[in-house]
């Protein structure tokens, strides 16, 4: 899903804080012009490699982030008193997801920063050089130019997004699955896992798009360049005032198209691996 992530980030940054991007006007002034045209435009400007920018950082980040958040979800749920998986209150699932997602994002935020910086860079003009040669060079450059604290840029919205993503995704998957089972509509198995994952992906995309836009914009700020935002709240307010509600849903389609397949594959594989090693389903 890395190419979809690249398109999403470009759309989220496009016409940033531009009055021409408010409401329906945003569809008339875009360079990338949506998901499919955006993909073709990136391929035309930068080649297929453009859609693979940040791939290494993306794989490392996703492997560590998902392992931490999904692995700690059930232990946290049990700490909150969830003993009967079939009838656990939704609020316990949401709280467990929020805590596990926030902790995972806190630990992997520097990798996420590197990924965003690499994916955000578009077509270079004549004489312009790349910001960072690769993921390792990005870490080195950020530390040199912004100090070690530079790697923590955008940590606050990243942690907030991580908490919302996991609270929405894991709890909706968990709750949808057991609601269907309790109603006797389906039985435990791959079909149920896929249906529950599809619903969880849509819920997750809807609730996380606004904070994802804020996270991307905060992380794309470079020291030495004019600072646009002073805090997460400042970014939220400026985006809302300039671009309206629609500004928070820039890149929603690629966000959903990324989260949807990602959610289905993640939970399908997770459930199958649990079965193989003799662990009960979620």
TORRONU-491266 format. One record per residue (C-alpha): x, y, z; residue in three letters. Coordinates in steps of 0.25 Angstrom, whole numbers, padded with zeros to 4 digits, always signed. Layout:
<sites>
XYZALA
...
</sites>
This chain:
<sites>
+0000+0000+0000UNK
+0012+0009+0000UNK
+0008+0015-0014UNK
-0005+0019-0009UNK
+0001+0025+0003UNK
+0010+0034-0006UNK
-0003+0039-0013UNK
-0010+0041+0000UNK
+0001+0050+0005UNK
+0002+0058-0007UNK
-0013+0061-0007UNK
-0012+0065+0007UNK
-0001+0075+0005UNK
-0007+0080-0008UNK
-0011+0095-0008UNK
-0008+0095+0007UNK
-0015+0107+0014UNK
-0020+0113+0001UNK
-0033+0120+0000UNK
-0035+0114-0014UNK
-0035+0100-0007UNK
-0048+0103+0002UNK
-0060+0095+0000UNK
-0063+0090-0015UNK
-0052+0100-0020UNK
-0042+0090-0016UNK
-0046+0081-0028UNK
-0043+0092-0038UNK
-0029+0096-0034UNK
-0022+0082-0031UNK
-0009+0078-0038UNK
-0011+0063-0035UNK
-0026+0063-0038UNK
-0031+0052-0029UNK
-0026+0037-0027UNK
-0025+0032-0041UNK
-0020+0044-0048UNK
-0011+0047-0036UNK
-0004+0033-0038UNK
-0002+0036-0053UNK
+0003+0050-0050UNK
+0013+0045-0040UNK
+0018+0033-0050UNK
+0019+0043-0061UNK
+0027+0053-0053UNK
+0036+0044-0045UNK
+0034+0030-0051UNK
+0030+0018-0044UNK
+0040+0020-0034UNK
+0032+0033-0029UNK
+0021+0024-0024UNK
+0031+0015-0016UNK
+0037+0027-0009UNK
+0039+0024+0006UNK
+0037+0009+0004UNK
+0048+0005+0013UNK
+0044+0014+0025UNK
+0029+0010+0022UNK
+0032-0005+0024UNK
+0040-0003+0036UNK
+0030+0007+0042UNK
+0018-0002+0039UNK
+0025-0015+0044UNK
+0028-0009+0058UNK
+0016+0000+0059UNK
+0006-0011+0056UNK
+0013-0021+0064UNK
+0013-0012+0077UNK
-0002-0007+0075UNK
-0008-0021+0071UNK
+0000-0029+0081UNK
-0003-0020+0093UNK
-0018-0019+0090UNK
-0023-0031+0096UNK
-0015-0031+0109UNK
-0019-0016+0111UNK
-0034-0020+0109UNK
-0032-0031+0119UNK
-0026-0021+0129UNK
-0039-0013+0127UNK
-0047-0025+0132UNK
-0051-0032+0118UNK
-0053-0046+0122UNK
-0064-0050+0112UNK
-0059-0048+0098UNK
-0073-0049+0092UNK
-0080-0039+0102UNK
-0069-0029+0105UNK
-0074-0014+0105UNK
-0070-0006+0093UNK
-0064+0005+0102UNK
-0053-0005+0107UNK
-0049-0008+0093UNK
-0048+0006+0089UNK
-0040+0010+0102UNK
-0031-0002+0100UNK
-0029+0002+0085UNK
-0026+0016+0088UNK
-0015+0013+0099UNK
-0009+0002+0090UNK
-0009+0011+0078UNK
-0003+0023+0085UNK
+0008+0015+0091UNK
+0012+0009+0078UNK
+0012+0023+0071UNK
+0020+0029+0082UNK
+0031+0019+0080UNK
+0031+0019+0064UNK
+0028+0034+0062UNK
+0043+0037+0057UNK
+0041+0026+0046UNK
+0028+0032+0042UNK
+0034+0045+0041UNK
+0045+0040+0031UNK
+0034+0033+0023UNK
+0026+0046+0022UNK
+0038+0054+0018UNK
+0042+0045+0007UNK
+0028+0043+0001UNK
+0024+0057+0002UNK
+0035+0062-0008UNK
+0030+0063-0022UNK
+0036+0067-0036UNK
+0049+0074-0035UNK
+0051+0087-0043UNK
+0063+0089-0051UNK
+0075+0091-0041UNK
+0068+0086-0029UNK
+0074+0075-0021UNK
+0066+0064-0013UNK
+0064+0067+0001UNK
+0069+0053+0006UNK
+0076+0042-0002UNK
+0069+0031+0005UNK
+0064+0027+0019UNK
+0077+0027+0026UNK
+0081+0040+0020UNK
+0068+0046+0024UNK
+0071+0042+0039UNK
+0085+0048+0038UNK
+0080+0061+0031UNK
+0069+0063+0041UNK
+0079+0062+0053UNK
+0089+0071+0046UNK
+0079+0082+0042UNK
+0069+0081+0054UNK
+0076+0074+0065UNK
+0072+0061+0071UNK
+0059+0067+0075UNK
+0056+0069+0060UNK
+0053+0054+0060UNK
+0041+0057+0069UNK
+0034+0067+0060UNK
+0020+0064+0059UNK
+0020+0054+0070UNK
+0007+0060+0077UNK
-0002+0058+0065UNK
+0005+0045+0061UNK
+0001+0039+0075UNK
-0013+0045+0074UNK
-0015+0039+0061UNK
-0009+0025+0066UNK
-0019+0025+0077UNK
-0031+0029+0068UNK
-0027+0019+0057UNK
-0025+0007+0067UNK
-0038+0011+0075UNK
-0046+0012+0062UNK
-0040+0000+0055UNK
-0038-0011+0065UNK
-0050-0008+0073UNK
-0059-0007+0061UNK
-0053-0020+0056UNK
-0055-0027+0069UNK
-0069-0022+0072UNK
-0074-0024+0058UNK
-0069-0038+0058UNK
-0075-0042+0071UNK
-0088-0035+0068UNK
-0089-0044+0055UNK
-0086-0056+0063UNK
-0096-0053+0074UNK
-0107-0051+0064UNK
-0103-0064+0058UNK
-0102-0058+0044UNK
-0088-0064+0041UNK
-0079-0074+0048UNK
-0064-0072+0052UNK
-0055-0073+0039UNK
-0049-0065+0028UNK
-0062-0060+0022UNK
-0065-0053+0035UNK
-0051-0048+0037UNK
-0052-0041+0023UNK
-0066-0035+0025UNK
-0062-0030+0039UNK
-0049-0024+0033UNK
-0056-0017+0022UNK
-0065-0010+0032UNK
-0054-0007+0041UNK
-0046+0000+0030UNK
-0057+0009+0026UNK
-0059+0013+0041UNK
-0044+0015+0042UNK
-0043+0024+0030UNK
-0054+0033+0033UNK
-0050+0036+0048UNK
-0035+0037+0045UNK
-0035+0046+0032UNK
-0035+0059+0039UNK
-0024+0056+0049UNK
-0016+0049+0038UNK
-0016+0062+0030UNK
-0011+0070+0042UNK
+0000+0060+0045UNK
+0005+0060+0030UNK
+0005+0075+0030UNK
+0013+0076+0044UNK
+0023+0066+0040UNK
+0026+0073+0026UNK
+0031+0085+0033UNK
+0046+0087+0032UNK
+0055+0095+0041UNK
+0060+0107+0032UNK
+0047+0108+0025UNK
+0036+0117+0029UNK
+0029+0111+0040UNK
+0014+0110+0037UNK
+0009+0103+0049UNK
+0013+0105+0064UNK
+0005+0093+0069UNK
-0005+0082+0066UNK
-0017+0091+0070UNK
-0011+0103+0062UNK
-0010+0094+0050UNK
-0025+0089+0052UNK
-0030+0104+0053UNK
-0022+0109+0041UNK
-0027+0098+0033UNK
-0041+0099+0037UNK
-0041+0114+0035UNK
-0035+0114+0021UNK
-0040+0101+0015UNK
-0052+0098+0023UNK
-0057+0084+0027UNK
-0053+0078+0013UNK
-0038+0082+0016UNK
-0038+0071+0027UNK
-0043+0060+0017UNK
-0032+0063+0006UNK
-0027+0050+0002UNK
-0039+0042+0008UNK
-0041+0033-0004UNK
-0026+0028-0004UNK
-0026+0028+0011UNK
-0038+0018+0010UNK
-0032+0010-0001UNK
-0020+0008+0007UNK
-0026+0006+0020UNK
-0037-0004+0014UNK
-0028-0014+0008UNK
-0018-0012+0019UNK
-0028-0015+0030UNK
-0033-0027+0022UNK
-0020-0033+0020UNK
-0015-0030+0034UNK
-0027-0036+0042UNK
-0028-0048+0032UNK
-0014-0052+0034UNK
-0014-0049+0049UNK
-0026-0058+0051UNK
-0020-0069+0043UNK
-0006-0068+0050UNK
-0014-0069+0063UNK
-0021-0081+0059UNK
-0008-0088+0054UNK
-0001-0086+0067UNK
-0013-0090+0075UNK
-0018-0076+0080UNK
-0033-0073+0081UNK
-0038-0063+0071UNK
-0040-0049+0075UNK
</sites>
